[in-house]
Amino acid sequence: MSHEYRVFGLQGIPEIEPGDDLPGRLAEAAEQAGGFEDGDVVVVAQKVVSKAEGRIVRLNDVIASPEAIELAGDRDPRHVQVILDETARIVRSRPPLLISETRHGFICASAGVDASNAKGAGTLILLPLDPDASAAGLRAGLRKHA
């Protein structure tokens, strides 16, 4: 019995925007690549899920607290405020590094708040509110499109 794993990225997925039908977008791209097969494992980056769910913050809408200003170091204090807003507790702080526990119980840098690949300067992407529910919804949506 041969065990084989193949990994490939789906081409043709447009930039995901808040409110997009992510399962529909993935199903369309998969169909162009020959469709999903039984046993396929679909891996989707958290950032894509977060964008579809609208977990985006614009720094212009954020007011930094005194704690955020103190912890900021050379970072924008508004960015640190968003991290604090997503943090259940700070595990380690050495500005500008913040290791925190999220409300999900994840221990990670900056509470998973990320500016890379965000649309436009001053935009941050947050973790999904409920990653398990996000995964379940994605799975159900993909099955509906199958």
N, CA, C and O atoms as a MOPAC input file, in Angstrom:
PM7 MOZYME 1SCF
protein

 N      0.84100 1    -1.17500 1     0.00000 1
 C      0.00000 1     0.00000 1     0.00000 1
 C      0.89100 1     1.24500 1     0.00000 1
 O      1.77500 1     1.38700 1     0.84500 1
 N      0.65600 1     2.11200 1    -0.92600 1
 C      1.45000 1     3.33100 1    -1.05800 1
 C      0.73400 1     4.50600 1    -0.39700 1
 O     -0.46900 1     4.69800 1    -0.57000 1
 N      1.49000 1     5.27500 1     0.35400 1
 C      0.94600 1     6.48800 1     0.96300 1
 C      1.58800 1     7.67700 1     0.27500 1
 O      2.81000 1     7.77700 1     0.17600 1
 N      0.75800 1     8.55300 1    -0.18500 1
 C      1.27900 1     9.70600 1    -0.90300 1
 C      0.53700 1    10.95700 1    -0.45700 1
 O     -0.68400 1    10.95900 1    -0.29900 1
 N      1.29800 1    12.00700 1    -0.26300 1
 C      0.72300 1    13.30700 1     0.04100 1
 C      1.19800 1    14.27500 1    -1.02800 1
 O      2.39100 1    14.37000 1    -1.31400 1
 N      0.26900 1    14.97800 1    -1.60200 1
 C      0.61600 1    16.01000 1    -2.56900 1
 C      0.02200 1    17.32100 1    -2.07400 1
 O     -1.11600 1    17.36800 1    -1.60600 1
 N      0.78700 1    18.35100 1    -2.18300 1
 C      0.33800 1    19.66500 1    -1.75000 1
 C      0.37300 1    20.60100 1    -2.94800 1
 O      1.37900 1    20.68000 1    -3.65300 1
 N     -0.72600 1    21.30900 1    -3.17600 1
 C     -0.72400 1    22.30700 1    -4.23800 1
 C     -1.64600 1    23.45100 1    -3.84400 1
 O     -2.63800 1    23.26700 1    -3.14000 1
 N     -1.29400 1    24.61000 1    -4.31000 1
 C     -2.10300 1    25.80000 1    -4.05300 1
 C     -3.10500 1    26.00600 1    -5.17000 1
 O     -2.81000 1    25.76600 1    -6.34000 1
 N     -4.27400 1    26.44700 1    -4.79900 1
 C     -5.29200 1    26.75500 1    -5.79700 1
 C     -4.97900 1    28.10900 1    -6.42900 1
 O     -4.68500 1    29.08000 1    -5.73200 1
 N     -5.04600 1    28.15700 1    -7.73000 1
 C     -4.78900 1    29.39200 1    -8.47300 1
 C     -6.11700 1    30.10200 1    -8.74900 1
 O     -7.17800 1    29.47700 1    -8.77700 1
 N     -6.03600 1    31.38800 1    -8.94700 1
 C     -7.21400 1    32.13300 1    -9.39200 1
 C     -8.14500 1    32.59700 1    -8.29400 1
 O     -9.25900 1    33.03900 1    -8.57600 1
 N     -7.71300 1    32.50700 1    -7.04300 1
 C     -8.55400 1    33.01300 1    -5.95700 1
 C     -8.31300 1    34.51600 1    -5.86400 1
 O     -7.17800 1    34.95000 1    -5.66700 1
 N     -9.36900 1    35.31100 1    -6.00600 1
 C     -9.16900 1    36.76100 1    -5.93300 1
 C     -8.87300 1    37.20400 1    -4.50100 1
 O     -9.01300 1    36.42400 1    -3.56000 1
 N     -8.46600 1    38.45400 1    -4.34900 1
 C     -8.27100 1    39.03000 1    -3.02000 1
 C     -9.58500 1    38.89000 1    -2.24800 1
 O    -10.64300 1    39.30300 1    -2.72400 1
 N     -9.50600 1    38.31300 1    -1.07300 1
 C    -10.70400 1    38.09100 1    -0.26200 1
 C    -11.04800 1    39.37100 1     0.47900 1
 O    -10.18100 1    40.02900 1     1.05500 1
 N    -12.32800 1    39.71100 1     0.45500 1
 C    -12.84300 1    40.91100 1     1.11300 1
 C    -13.84800 1    40.50100 1     2.19200 1
 O    -14.41100 1    39.40800 1     2.13000 1
 N    -14.07300 1    41.36600 1     3.17300 1
 C    -15.07700 1    41.06100 1     4.20100 1
 C    -16.42900 1    40.72900 1     3.57000 1
 O    -16.91200 1    41.43500 1     2.68500 1
 N    -17.01900 1    39.64700 1     4.04500 1
 C    -18.32100 1    39.21700 1     3.54900 1
 C    -18.26700 1    38.29600 1     2.34900 1
 O    -19.30300 1    37.77400 1     1.93700 1
 N    -17.09400 1    38.07800 1     1.77200 1
 C    -16.98800 1    37.16700 1     0.62800 1
 C    -17.42000 1    35.76000 1     1.02000 1
 O    -17.26800 1    35.33600 1     2.16600 1
 N    -17.96300 1    35.05000 1     0.03300 1
 C    -18.31500 1    33.64100 1     0.21000 1
 C    -17.03500 1    32.82900 1     0.01400 1
 O    -16.73600 1    32.38000 1    -1.09300 1
 N    -16.28900 1    32.64700 1     1.09800 1
 C    -15.00100 1    31.96000 1     1.00100 1
 C    -15.14400 1    30.53300 1     0.48400 1
 O    -14.38600 1    30.14200 1    -0.40400 1
 N    -16.09000 1    29.73300 1     1.00200 1
 C    -16.23100 1    28.38400 1     0.43500 1
 C    -16.53100 1    28.41900 1    -1.06600 1
 O    -16.02800 1    27.58600 1    -1.82100 1
 N    -17.34000 1    29.36900 1    -1.49000 1
 C    -17.65500 1    29.49400 1    -2.91200 1
 C    -16.43200 1    29.84500 1    -3.73900 1
 O    -16.22500 1    29.29100 1    -4.81900 1
 N    -15.62100 1    30.76600 1    -3.23300 1
 C    -14.39300 1    31.15500 1    -3.94500 1
 C    -13.43600 1    29.96600 1    -4.06000 1
 O    -12.84000 1    29.73300 1    -5.11200 1
 N    -13.30000 1    29.21600 1    -2.95400 1
 C    -12.41100 1    28.04900 1    -2.97500 1
 C    -12.94900 1    26.96700 1    -3.90100 1
 O    -12.18700 1    26.33700 1    -4.63400 1
 N    -14.26000 1    26.75000 1    -3.87000 1
 C    -14.86600 1    25.73000 1    -4.73000 1
 C    -14.68100 1    26.08200 1    -6.20500 1
 O    -14.39200 1    25.20700 1    -7.02100 1
 N    -14.84600 1    27.36500 1    -6.54700 1
 C    -14.63800 1    27.79700 1    -7.93900 1
 C    -13.20100 1    27.53900 1    -8.37800 1
 O    -12.96100 1    27.02400 1    -9.47100 1
 N    -12.25200 1    27.89700 1    -7.52700 1
 C    -10.83600 1    27.69000 1    -7.86500 1
 C    -10.51600 1    26.20300 1    -7.96800 1
 O     -9.76600 1    25.78800 1    -8.85100 1
 N    -11.07800 1    25.41000 1    -7.07600 1
 C    -10.84500 1    23.96000 1    -7.11800 1
 C    -11.43300 1    23.36200 1    -8.38900 1
 O    -10.82700 1    22.48500 1    -9.00400 1
 N    -12.60000 1    23.82900 1    -8.77900 1
 C    -13.23600 1    23.32100 1    -9.99300 1
 C    -12.35700 1    23.59500 1   -11.21100 1
 O    -12.24600 1    22.75000 1   -12.09900 1
 N    -11.73900 1    24.75800 1   -11.25600 1
 C    -10.83000 1    25.09400 1   -12.35700 1
 C     -9.60900 1    24.17500 1   -12.37600 1
 O     -8.99500 1    23.96300 1   -13.42200 1
 N     -9.26300 1    23.62700 1   -11.19600 1
 C     -8.09600 1    22.73800 1   -11.08900 1
 C     -8.49200 1    21.26600 1   -11.16900 1
 O     -7.65600 1    20.38900 1   -10.95100 1
 N     -9.74300 1    20.99100 1   -11.47700 1
 C    -10.17800 1    19.60200 1   -11.59300 1
 C    -11.06600 1    19.13700 1   -10.45800 1
 O    -11.50100 1    17.98500 1   -10.45400 1
 N    -11.34400 1    19.99300 1    -9.50400 1
 C    -12.26300 1    19.66700 1    -8.41100 1
 C    -11.58800 1    18.95300 1    -7.25700 1
 O    -10.47000 1    18.45100 1    -7.37000 1
 N    -12.30300 1    18.92400 1    -6.14600 1
 C    -11.83000 1    18.18500 1    -4.98000 1
 C    -12.13100 1    16.71100 1    -5.16800 1
 O    -13.07900 1    16.34600 1    -5.86300 1
 N    -11.31700 1    15.86300 1    -4.54400 1
 C    -11.53000 1    14.42000 1    -4.56900 1
 C    -11.79300 1    13.93900 1    -3.15300 1
 O    -11.42300 1    14.60400 1    -2.18500 1
 N    -12.44000 1    12.76700 1    -3.03400 1
 C    -12.65300 1    12.17700 1    -1.70600 1
 C    -11.31700 1    12.04800 1    -0.99300 1
 O    -10.32900 1    11.60000 1    -1.57500 1
 N    -11.29800 1    12.44000 1     0.26400 1
 C    -10.08400 1    12.33000 1     1.05500 1
 C     -9.19000 1    13.55200 1     1.00400 1
 O     -8.20500 1    13.62700 1     1.74000 1
 N     -9.51600 1    14.51900 1     0.14200 1
 C     -8.71100 1    15.73900 1     0.08800 1
 C     -8.78400 1    16.47500 1     1.42100 1
 O     -9.82300 1    16.49800 1     2.08100 1
 N     -7.68800 1    17.05800 1     1.79100 1
 C     -7.61200 1    17.90600 1     2.97700 1
 C     -7.40900 1    19.32700 1     2.47400 1
 O     -6.46800 1    19.61000 1     1.73300 1
 N     -8.29700 1    20.20500 1     2.88400 1
 C     -8.22000 1    21.59600 1     2.45200 1
 C     -7.62500 1    22.41400 1     3.58900 1
 O     -8.13300 1    22.39900 1     4.71000 1
 N     -6.55700 1    23.12000 1     3.29500 1
 C     -5.89200 1    23.96600 1     4.28400 1
 C     -6.04800 1    25.41000 1     3.83100 1
 O     -5.71000 1    25.76600 1     2.70200 1
 N     -6.56400 1    26.22800 1     4.73000 1
 C     -6.80000 1    27.63400 1     4.41000 1
 C     -6.08300 1    28.48300 1     5.45000 1
 O     -6.21800 1    28.24500 1     6.65100 1
 N     -5.33400 1    29.45300 1     5.00200 1
 C     -4.62200 1    30.34400 1     5.91500 1
 C     -5.61500 1    31.12500 1     6.76900 1
 O     -6.65900 1    31.56900 1     6.29300 1
 N     -5.26300 1    31.27700 1     8.02800 1
 C     -6.10000 1    32.02200 1     8.97200 1
 C     -6.40300 1    33.41500 1     8.45300 1
 O     -7.51500 1    33.91700 1     8.61700 1
 N     -5.43000 1    34.03100 1     7.83500 1
 C     -5.60100 1    35.40900 1     7.37300 1
 C     -6.72700 1    35.51900 1     6.35200 1
 O     -7.47000 1    36.50000 1     6.35500 1
 N     -6.86000 1    34.52800 1     5.48600 1
 C     -7.91800 1    34.53400 1     4.48300 1
 C     -9.27600 1    34.41100 1     5.16800 1
 O    -10.22200 1    35.11400 1     4.81200 1
 N     -9.37000 1    33.52200 1     6.14300 1
 C    -10.61500 1    33.35200 1     6.90100 1
 C    -10.94900 1    34.65100 1     7.63200 1
 O    -12.09100 1    35.11100 1     7.60500 1
 N     -9.95700 1    35.23200 1     8.27800 1
 C    -10.17100 1    36.48000 1     9.01700 1
 C    -10.66200 1    37.59600 1     8.10500 1
 O    -11.55700 1    38.35400 1     8.47700 1
 N    -10.08400 1    37.69900 1     6.92000 1
 C    -10.52700 1    38.72900 1     5.97500 1
 C    -11.98700 1    38.50700 1     5.59500 1
 O    -12.78100 1    39.44800 1     5.61400 1
 N    -12.34800 1    37.27700 1     5.25000 1
 C    -13.73000 1    36.98100 1     4.86500 1
 C    -14.69800 1    37.28400 1     6.00400 1
 O    -15.82700 1    37.71200 1     5.76800 1
 N    -14.25500 1    37.06100 1     7.23300 1
 C    -15.10600 1    37.30000 1     8.40200 1
 C    -15.08100 1    38.75800 1     8.86200 1
 O    -15.75100 1    39.11600 1     9.83000 1
 N    -14.31900 1    39.58500 1     8.17900 1
 C    -14.28400 1    40.99600 1     8.53300 1
 C    -13.49900 1    41.31700 1     9.79000 1
 O    -13.75200 1    42.33400 1    10.43600 1
 N    -12.54800 1    40.46300 1    10.14500 1
 C    -11.72800 1    40.67900 1    11.34800 1
 C    -10.56400 1    41.60500 1    11.00300 1
 O     -9.39600 1    41.23000 1    11.09900 1
 N    -10.91300 1    42.80400 1    10.60600 1
 C     -9.95500 1    43.80200 1    10.15000 1
 C    -10.14300 1    45.06500 1    10.98200 1
 O    -11.26800 1    45.49400 1    11.23900 1
 N     -9.03100 1    45.64900 1    11.39600 1
 C     -9.06400 1    46.88700 1    12.17600 1
 C     -8.21000 1    47.92500 1    11.45800 1
 O     -7.11700 1    47.62600 1    10.97800 1
 N     -8.71600 1    49.12000 1    11.39600 1
 C     -7.95100 1    50.23800 1    10.83800 1
 C     -7.42400 1    51.08000 1    11.99100 1
 O     -8.18100 1    51.49600 1    12.86900 1
 N     -6.13600 1    51.32300 1    11.97900 1
 C     -5.50800 1    52.05000 1    13.08500 1
 C     -6.11300 1    53.43300 1    13.29900 1
 O     -6.10300 1    53.94000 1    14.42100 1
 N     -6.63600 1    54.04800 1    12.25200 1
 C     -7.26400 1    55.36100 1    12.40700 1
 C     -8.48100 1    55.31800 1    13.32900 1
 O     -8.91400 1    56.35300 1    13.83500 1
 N     -9.03300 1    54.12300 1    13.54800 1
 C    -10.20300 1    53.96300 1    14.41200 1
 C     -9.82900 1    53.59200 1    15.84200 1
 O    -10.71500 1    53.34800 1    16.66100 1
 N     -8.54300 1    53.54400 1    16.16000 1
 C     -8.06700 1    53.05300 1    17.46100 1
 C     -7.47500 1    54.20100 1    18.27300 1
 O     -6.74600 1    55.04400 1    17.75000 1
 N     -7.80800 1    54.21200 1    19.56600 1
 C     -7.20700 1    55.16100 1    20.50900 1
 C     -6.36200 1    54.34800 1    21.48000 1
 O     -6.85900 1    53.42400 1    22.12400 1
 N     -5.09600 1    54.69200 1    21.58000 1
 C     -4.16200 1    53.94800 1    22.43700 1
 C     -4.35500 1    54.33100 1    23.90100 1
 O     -4.50700 1    55.50400 1    24.24200 1
 N     -4.34400 1    53.31700 1    24.75000 1
 C     -4.42000 1    53.51500 1    26.19900 1
 C     -3.02800 1    53.84000 1    26.74300 1
 O     -2.03200 1    53.65300 1    26.04500 1
 N     -2.95500 1    54.32500 1    27.98500 1
 C     -1.63800 1    54.54100 1    28.59300 1
 C     -0.79100 1    53.26300 1    28.62400 1
 O      0.42400 1    53.32100 1    28.43400 1
 N     -1.42900 1    52.10900 1    28.86500 1
 C     -0.68500 1    50.84200 1    28.87200 1
 C     -0.08800 1    50.55700 1    27.49700 1
 O      1.06500 1    50.13800 1    27.39400 1
 N     -0.86300 1    50.78100 1    26.44700 1
 C     -0.36600 1    50.54600 1    25.08800 1
 C      0.80200 1    51.47200 1    24.77200 1
 O      1.77900 1    51.06000 1    24.14600 1
 N      0.69900 1    52.70600 1    25.20200 1
 C      1.78100 1    53.67000 1    24.96600 1
 C      3.04700 1    53.22100 1    25.69000 1
 O      4.14800 1    53.31600 1    25.14800 1
 N      2.88300 1    52.73200 1    26.91200 1
 C      4.03400 1    52.26800 1    27.70300 1
 C      4.70000 1    51.05000 1    27.07700 1
 O      5.92700 1    50.94100 1    27.08000 1
 N      3.89900 1    50.13400 1    26.54100 1
 C      4.42900 1    48.88800 1    25.98300 1
 C      4.90400 1    49.01900 1    24.53400 1
 O      5.53900 1    48.10400 1    24.01000 1
 N      4.61100 1    50.12000 1    23.89900 1
 C      4.81400 1    50.23900 1    22.45400 1
 C      6.27100 1    50.18000 1    22.01400 1
 O      6.55900 1    49.64000 1    20.94500 1
 N      7.18800 1    50.71000 1    22.79400 1
 C      8.56100 1    50.77800 1    22.29800 1
 C      8.58200 1    51.60300 1    21.03400 1
 O      8.13000 1    52.74800 1    21.03400 1
 N      9.11100 1    51.03100 1    19.93300 1
 C      9.14000 1    51.77100 1    18.66800 1
 C      7.94500 1    51.45100 1    17.77000 1
 O      7.90300 1    51.87700 1    16.61600 1
 N      6.98100 1    50.70600 1    18.29600 1
 C      5.76400 1    50.37100 1    17.55500 1
 C      4.72500 1    51.47800 1    17.69400 1
 O      4.77100 1    52.28200 1    18.62500 1
 N      3.80200 1    51.50300 1    16.76100 1
 C      2.66900 1    52.42000 1    16.86600 1
 C      1.82500 1    51.98900 1    18.07100 1
 O      1.37900 1    50.84200 1    18.10900 1
 N      1.59100 1    52.85900 1    19.04900 1
 C      0.81100 1    52.48800 1    20.23400 1
 C     -0.60100 1    52.00400 1    19.90300 1
 O     -1.17600 1    51.22100 1    20.65800 1
 N     -1.16000 1    52.45800 1    18.79200 1
 C     -2.49500 1    51.98100 1    18.39400 1
 C     -2.44100 1    50.50800 1    18.00400 1
 O     -3.37600 1    49.75400 1    18.27700 1
 N     -1.34700 1    50.10100 1    17.36700 1
 C     -1.14900 1    48.68400 1    17.03200 1
 C     -1.08900 1    47.86600 1    18.32600 1
 O     -1.71000 1    46.80700 1    18.43100 1
 N     -0.34400 1    48.36300 1    19.29700 1
 C     -0.23900 1    47.67500 1    20.59000 1
 C     -1.59900 1    47.63600 1    21.27800 1
 O     -1.92300 1    46.64900 1    21.93900 1
 N     -2.39500 1    48.68200 1    21.13700 1
 C     -3.73400 1    48.68100 1    21.73400 1
 C     -4.59000 1    47.56000 1    21.15700 1
 O     -5.30500 1    46.88100 1    21.89500 1
 N     -4.52100 1    47.36600 1    19.86100 1
 C     -5.27600 1    46.27600 1    19.22900 1
 C     -4.80000 1    44.93300 1    19.77700 1
 O     -5.61400 1    44.04900 1    20.04300 1
 N     -3.49900 1    44.77600 1    19.94600 1
 C     -2.95700 1    43.54600 1    20.54100 1
 C     -3.52400 1    43.35500 1    21.93900 1
 O     -3.96200 1    42.25700 1    22.28300 1
 N     -3.52300 1    44.40400 1    22.74500 1
 C     -4.07000 1    44.30800 1    24.10600 1
 C     -5.55700 1    43.96800 1    24.08000 1
 O     -6.03300 1    43.20600 1    24.92100 1
 N     -6.28400 1    44.52100 1    23.13300 1
 C     -7.71500 1    44.22800 1    23.01600 1
 C     -7.97300 1    42.75700 1    22.70000 1
 O     -9.02000 1    42.22100 1    23.06000 1
 N     -7.02800 1    42.10500 1    22.03000 1
 C     -7.16900 1    40.69700 1    21.65600 1
 C     -6.51000 1    39.75200 1    22.66000 1
 O     -6.50300 1    38.53900 1    22.45100 1
 N     -5.96300 1    40.28800 1    23.73400 1
 C     -5.17500 1    39.52400 1    24.69700 1
 C     -5.96200 1    39.20600 1    25.95600 1
 O     -6.61200 1    40.07900 1    26.53100 1
 N     -5.89900 1    37.94100 1    26.38400 1
 C     -6.45200 1    37.56000 1    27.68900 1
 C     -5.43300 1    37.86600 1    28.78400 1
 O     -5.79000 1    38.33500 1    29.86400 1
 N     -4.15500 1    37.59300 1    28.49000 1
 C     -3.08400 1    37.94400 1    29.43500 1
 C     -1.77000 1    38.02700 1    28.68200 1
 O     -1.54200 1    37.31800 1    27.70100 1
 N     -0.92000 1    38.90700 1    29.16400 1
 C      0.41800 1    39.04300 1    28.59100 1
 C      1.31600 1    38.01900 1    29.26600 1
 O      1.43200 1    37.99600 1    30.49100 1
 N      1.94600 1    37.18000 1    28.46900 1
 C      2.84200 1    36.14400 1    28.97100 1
 C      4.24600 1    36.71200 1    29.15100 1
 O      4.92500 1    36.42200 1    30.13600 1
 N      4.66600 1    37.52100 1    28.19100 1
 C      6.01400 1    38.09800 1    28.23900 1
 C      6.00700 1    39.40700 1    27.46800 1
 O      5.41100 1    39.51600 1    26.39600 1
 N      6.67500 1    40.38500 1    28.02800 1
 C      6.75100 1    41.68300 1    27.37800 1
 C      8.17000 1    42.21000 1    27.45700 1
 O      8.73800 1    42.37600 1    28.53700 1
 N      8.72100 1    42.46700 1    26.29300 1
 C     10.00500 1    43.14900 1    26.17800 1
 C      9.88000 1    44.01000 1    24.91800 1
 O     10.24000 1    43.58800 1    23.81900 1
 N      9.35400 1    45.24200 1    25.11000 1
 C      9.02700 1    46.07800 1    23.95500 1
 C     10.12900 1    46.05800 1    22.90000 1
 O     11.31300 1    46.17500 1    23.21700 1
 N      9.72200 1    45.90900 1    21.64700 1
 C      8.35300 1    45.89400 1    21.15500 1
 C      7.71700 1    44.49700 1    21.12600 1
 O      6.61300 1    44.34500 1    20.60300 1
 N      8.38100 1    43.48500 1    21.67000 1
 C      7.86500 1    42.11700 1    21.64900 1
 C      6.80400 1    41.92100 1    22.72800 1
 O      7.01700 1    42.24900 1    23.89500 1
 N      5.66200 1    41.38200 1    22.31800 1
 C      4.60200 1    41.00700 1    23.25100 1
 C      4.18600 1    39.57300 1    22.95500 1
 O      3.70300 1    39.27300 1    21.86300 1
 N      4.37100 1    38.69800 1    23.92200 1
 C      3.86900 1    37.32900 1    23.81800 1
 C      2.62200 1    37.29500 1    24.68800 1
 O      2.66100 1    37.65900 1    25.86300 1
 N      1.53300 1    36.86100 1    24.10600 1
 C      0.28200 1    36.91900 1    24.84800 1
 C     -0.53300 1    35.64900 1    24.67000 1
 O     -0.32500 1    34.86100 1    23.74800 1
 N     -1.46700 1    35.48800 1    25.59200 1
 C     -2.46600 1    34.42700 1    25.47900 1
 C     -3.73400 1    35.07700 1    24.95400 1
 O     -4.23500 1    36.04400 1    25.52700 1
 N     -4.24200 1    34.53700 1    23.86500 1
 C     -5.47000 1    35.07800 1    23.28800 1
 C     -6.67300 1    34.54900 1    24.05700 1
 O     -6.54200 1    33.67900 1    24.91700 1
 N     -7.83600 1    35.08200 1    23.73700 1
 C     -9.07400 1    34.58000 1    24.35500 1
 C     -9.33500 1    33.12300 1    23.97700 1
 O    -10.09000 1    32.42800 1    24.65700 1
 N     -8.71700 1    32.66800 1    22.90100 1
 C     -8.86600 1    31.27500 1    22.46800 1
 C     -7.99700 1    30.33500 1    23.29900 1
 O     -8.19200 1    29.12000 1    23.28700 1
 N     -7.02100 1    30.92100 1    24.03100 1
 C     -6.05900 1    30.10900 1    24.76700 1
 C     -4.75900 1    29.89400 1    24.02000 1
 O     -3.89300 1    29.16000 1    24.49500 1
 N     -4.60100 1    30.51600 1    22.85900 1
 C     -3.36900 1    30.39200 1    22.08400 1
 C     -2.29800 1    31.28800 1    22.69000 1
 O     -2.57400 1    32.42600 1    23.07000 1
 N     -1.08800 1    30.77700 1    22.78000 1
 C      0.05000 1    31.59600 1    23.18500 1
 C      0.79700 1    31.95500 1    21.90400 1
 O      1.29200 1    31.07400 1    21.20100 1
 N      0.87600 1    33.24100 1    21.60700 1
 C      1.52400 1    33.64400 1    20.35900 1
 C      2.01100 1    35.08400 1    20.44000 1
 O      1.63600 1    35.84100 1    21.33600 1
 N      2.84100 1    35.43100 1    19.49700 1
 C      3.33100 1    36.80400 1    19.42100 1
 C      2.19400 1    37.72900 1    19.01100 1
 O      1.42600 1    37.43200 1    18.09600 1
 N      2.10700 1    38.84000 1    19.69900 1
 C      1.18200 1    39.91900 1    19.33100 1
 C     -0.27600 1    39.48400 1    19.24500 1
 O     -1.05000 1    40.07400 1    18.49100 1
 N     -0.65900 1    38.47000 1    20.00000 1
 C     -2.04100 1    37.96800 1    20.01900 1
 C     -2.53900 1    37.59600 1    18.62300 1
 O     -3.74200 1    37.60500 1    18.36300 1
 N     -1.61300 1    37.27300 1    17.73600 1
 C     -1.99400 1    36.89900 1    16.38000 1
 C     -2.36100 1    38.08100 1    15.50000 1
 O     -2.74800 1    37.88700 1    14.34700 1
 N     -2.25100 1    39.29500 1    16.01100 1
 C     -2.56000 1    40.49400 1    15.23300 1
 C     -1.44700 1    40.68700 1    14.20300 1
 O     -0.26400 1    40.66100 1    14.54300 1
 N     -1.83800 1    40.88100 1    12.94400 1
 C     -0.84700 1    40.89200 1    11.87200 1
 C     -1.11500 1    42.01600 1    10.88300 1
 O     -2.25500 1    42.24700 1    10.48000 1
 N     -0.06600 1    42.70100 1    10.50400 1
 C     -0.18100 1    43.76800 1     9.50500 1
 C      0.28500 1    43.31200 1     8.12600 1
 O      0.01600 1    43.98800 1     7.13300 1
 N      0.97900 1    42.17700 1     8.04700 1
 C      1.48900 1    41.73600 1     6.74600 1
 C      0.33300 1    41.24900 1     5.87300 1
 O     -0.59400 1    40.59800 1     6.35300 1
 N      0.40400 1    41.56900 1     4.61800 1
 C     -0.61600 1    41.21600 1     3.63600 1
 C     -1.97700 1    41.82200 1     3.93200 1
 O     -2.98800 1    41.38600 1     3.38300 1
 N     -2.00300 1    42.82800 1     4.80000 1
 C     -3.24500 1    43.55400 1     5.03300 1
 C     -3.39000 1    44.58000 1     3.91900 1
 O     -2.40100 1    45.08600 1     3.38900 1
 N     -4.60600 1    44.87200 1     3.58200 1
 C     -4.85100 1    45.79700 1     2.47800 1
 C     -4.66000 1    47.23100 1     2.96400 1
 O     -5.50800 1    47.77100 1     3.67300 1
 N     -3.57100 1    47.82600 1     2.58800 1
 C     -3.30800 1    49.21200 1     2.93100 1
 C     -2.54700 1    49.37800 1     4.22500 1
 O     -2.67200 1    48.57400 1     5.14900 1
 N     -1.76000 1    50.42800 1     4.27700 1
 C     -1.02300 1    50.74900 1     5.50100 1
 C     -2.02100 1    51.11300 1     6.58700 1
 O     -3.08100 1    51.67700 1     6.31400 1
 N     -1.66900 1    50.78500 1     7.81300 1
 C     -2.54600 1    51.10500 1     8.92800 1
 C     -3.71300 1    50.15300 1     9.08200 1
 O     -4.70100 1    50.48200 1     9.73800 1
 N     -3.61100 1    48.97700 1     8.48500 1
 C     -4.66500 1    47.96900 1     8.57700 1
 C     -4.10100 1    46.72300 1     9.24400 1
 O     -3.01400 1    46.26100 1     8.89700 1
 N     -4.84300 1    46.18400 1    10.20000 1
 C     -4.42600 1    44.97900 1    10.92100 1
 C     -5.46700 1    43.88700 1    10.73500 1
 O     -6.66000 1    44.16000 1    10.60200 1
 N     -4.99900 1    42.65400 1    10.72800 1
 C     -5.89100 1    41.50100 1    10.62100 1
 C     -5.82100 1    40.72700 1    11.92900 1
 O     -4.73700 1    40.43500 1    12.43500 1
 N     -6.99100 1    40.39700 1    12.47200 1
 C     -7.10800 1    39.69000 1    13.73900 1
 C     -7.40400 1    38.21800 1    13.49800 1
 O     -7.81400 1    37.83000 1    12.40400 1
 N     -7.19500 1    37.40400 1    14.52100 1
 C     -7.58400 1    35.99600 1    14.44300 1
 C     -9.10500 1    35.89300 1    14.37200 1
 O     -9.80000 1    36.79200 1    14.84500 1
 N     -9.63800 1    34.81600 1    13.79100 1
 C    -11.08900 1    34.62100 1    13.82700 1
 C    -11.58800 1    34.58600 1    15.27500 1
 O    -10.86700 1    34.16100 1    16.17700 1
 N    -12.82400 1    35.03500 1    15.48600 1
 C    -13.39200 1    35.00600 1    16.83600 1
 C    -13.47900 1    33.58800 1    17.37000 1
 O    -13.14900 1    33.33100 1    18.52800 1
 N    -13.92800 1    32.66300 1    16.52000 1
 C    -14.08900 1    31.26100 1    16.91800 1
 C    -13.53200 1    30.38500 1    15.79400 1
 O    -14.26500 1    30.01900 1    14.87500 1
 N    -12.24600 1    30.04800 1    15.86300 1
 C    -11.63100 1    29.27800 1    14.77400 1
 C    -12.32500 1    27.94400 1    14.48900 1
 O    -12.40500 1    27.52500 1    13.33400 1
 N    -12.82300 1    27.27900 1    15.52400 1
 C    -13.51600 1    26.00500 1    15.29500 1
 C    -14.79900 1    26.22000 1    14.49900 1
 O    -15.10600 1    25.45400 1    13.58600 1
 N    -15.54500 1    27.26600 1    14.85000 1
 C    -16.76700 1    27.57400 1    14.10400 1
 C    -16.43000 1    27.99200 1    12.67400 1
 O    -17.15100 1    27.65200 1    11.73600 1
 N    -15.34000 1    28.72500 1    12.51400 1
 C    -14.90700 1    29.11800 1    11.16800 1
 C    -14.59900 1    27.88900 1    10.32300 1
 O    -15.01400 1    27.80500 1     9.16700 1
 N    -13.87400 1    26.94000 1    10.89900 1
 C    -13.52100 1    25.71300 1    10.17600 1
 C    -14.76800 1    24.90100 1     9.84600 1
 O    -14.89700 1    24.37700 1     8.73900 1
 N    -15.68300 1    24.79600 1    10.80500 1
 C    -16.91800 1    24.04100 1    10.57000 1
 C    -17.74600 1    24.69900 1     9.46800 1
 O    -18.30700 1    24.01000 1     8.61600 1
 N    -17.82300 1    26.01700 1     9.48300 1
 C    -18.56900 1    26.72800 1     8.44700 1
 C    -17.93500 1    26.57400 1     7.07900 1
 O    -18.63000 1    26.42400 1     6.07500 1
 N    -16.62800 1    26.61000 1     7.04500 1
 C    -15.91200 1    26.42400 1     5.78600 1
 C    -16.15000 1    25.02200 1     5.23900 1
 O    -16.38900 1    24.84100 1     4.04500 1
 N    -16.08200 1    24.04600 1     6.11600 1
 C    -16.31100 1    22.65500 1     5.69000 1
 C    -17.73100 1    22.47400 1     5.16700 1
 O    -17.93800 1    21.87300 1     4.11300 1
 N    -18.70700 1    22.99400 1     5.90600 1
 C    -20.10400 1    22.87500 1     5.47400 1
 C    -20.31900 1    23.59900 1     4.14900 1
 O    -21.02000 1    23.09700 1     3.27000 1
 N    -19.71700 1    24.77200 1     4.00600 1
 C    -19.85200 1    25.52300 1     2.76000 1
 C    -19.22900 1    24.81000 1     1.57700 1
 O    -19.78900 1    24.81600 1     0.48100 1
 N    -18.07200 1    24.19400 1     1.78800 1
 C    -17.43100 1    23.44500 1     0.70100 1
 C    -18.26800 1    22.23300 1     0.30600 1
 O    -18.36800 1    21.89700 1    -0.87400 1
 N    -18.86500 1    21.58000 1     1.29500 1
 C    -19.72500 1    20.42200 1     0.97800 1
 C    -20.94600 1    20.86600 1     0.18300 1
 O    -21.39700 1    20.16600 1    -0.72400 1
 N    -21.47500 1    22.03000 1     0.53000 1
 C    -22.64000 1    22.55100 1    -0.18300 1
 C    -22.29700 1    22.82900 1    -1.64200 1
 O    -23.13200 1    22.63500 1    -2.52600 1
 N    -21.09000 1    23.27500 1    -1.89400 1
 C    -20.66400 1    23.59800 1    -3.25800 1
 C    -20.18400 1    22.36700 1    -4.02600 1
 O    -19.94100 1    22.45100 1    -5.23000 1
 N    -20.04400 1    21.23500 1    -3.35300 1
 C    -19.51700 1    20.02700 1    -4.01000 1
 C    -20.55100 1    19.39100 1    -4.91400 1
 O    -20.27600 1    18.36900 1    -5.54300 1

